[in-house]
Amino acid sequence: MSTDNPTTAADGTDTEPDPDFDAGELQALRERVAELEASLAEADVDDDQKKMTIVATKGSFDMAYPPLILASTAAAFGWDVVVFHTFWGLDILHEEKSRDLQLSAVGNPNMPLPNSIAALPGMDRMATRMMAKKIDENGTATIEELIDLSLEQGVDLQACQMTVDLLGYDEDDLYDDVTVGVGAATALQHMAESDVQLLV
Amino acid sequence: MSSDYQTAETLDVTGQSCPIPVVKTKQAIDDLEAGDVLEVVATDSGSVSDIQGWADGTAGVELLEQVEGDDRYTHYVTKTEE
């Protein structure tokens, strides 16, 4: 072992043509290179499609909008979009509840009301009604319309299974085409592959 | 307001705001053939920047022109490939 001289051995064998290297082997290598180049080109094509993952955690009337607007717009760009709905964000996917999401009048400094008044019964409902009216007058889409547009365009709206169980919802209560039976690991997997990841 | 384009279809999104002009434009373009021109009529002032951004970031479409006037924003988008 002590007689080994790595430098000489490497120089002596690697630079000279190998007499055992036959044509068949060379052909096989060429085919393998062509195969790898083809699969690389395919991978490049896949990479052209941007991916986005949004985690929607809020179920108030105002907070339902940003994830849905971004998701439907990204889908119009041809992106692969997942919105993972967890905790109160799941209410956005609940067909009945999504039509009755409420705006909180309390703790919202943009409300023209002191908190002591905003906390009175019925104030959230009133604030929501005012906002819904503004949204209608402005020609802003409803939450339901944005959900339909997102689904039509292939956005993957996912319902966190843990939250479905926690809130005691039935899968039938959710919009058709919503993905169920998924958890944090599924969301993380898509996030890791995404160009854009947002927590709303 | 008239344009020289032979438009295959006109999409009316007047009175509608973000993200509807972009999303509906994309859906209308999907139904057209390569080479067709889509005319999009909007009242949302944000649609000028949004449709530009969308066309820049989307393969197979090209924004030909945007005409502003009378509180209307008219966009001409062509489908360059299937």
Contacts between the chains, C-beta under 8 A, distances in Angstrom:
chain1	res1	chain2	res2	distance
A	48	B	59	7.5
A	69	B	18	6.7
A	69	B	19	5.0
A	72	B	19	5.4
A	72	B	23	5.2
A	73	B	18	7.9
A	73	B	19	4.3
A	73	B	22	5.7
A	73	B	23	6.5
A	73	B	54	7.7
A	75	B	23	7.6
A	75	B	26	7.9
A	76	B	19	7.4
A	76	B	22	5.2
A	76	B	23	4.8
A	76	B	25	7.4
A	76	B	26	3.7
A	76	B	27	7.9
A	76	B	54	6.2
A	76	B	58	7.6
A	77	B	26	7.9
A	77	B	54	6.3
A	77	B	57	5.3
A	77	B	58	5.4
A	78	B	58	5.9
A	78	B	59	6.9
A	138	B	17	5.7
A	139	B	15	4.4
A	139	B	16	4.5
A	139	B	17	4.8
A	139	B	20	7.6
A	139	B	43	7.8
A	139	B	44	7.4
A	140	B	17	5.1
A	140	B	18	7.6
A	141	B	16	7.3
A	141	B	17	7.9
A	141	B	19	7.5
A	141	B	20	5.6
A	146	B	19	7.8
A	149	B	20	8.0
A	149	B	23	5.5
A	152	B	27	7.7
A	153	B	23	7.2
A	153	B	26	7.6
A	153	B	27	7.6
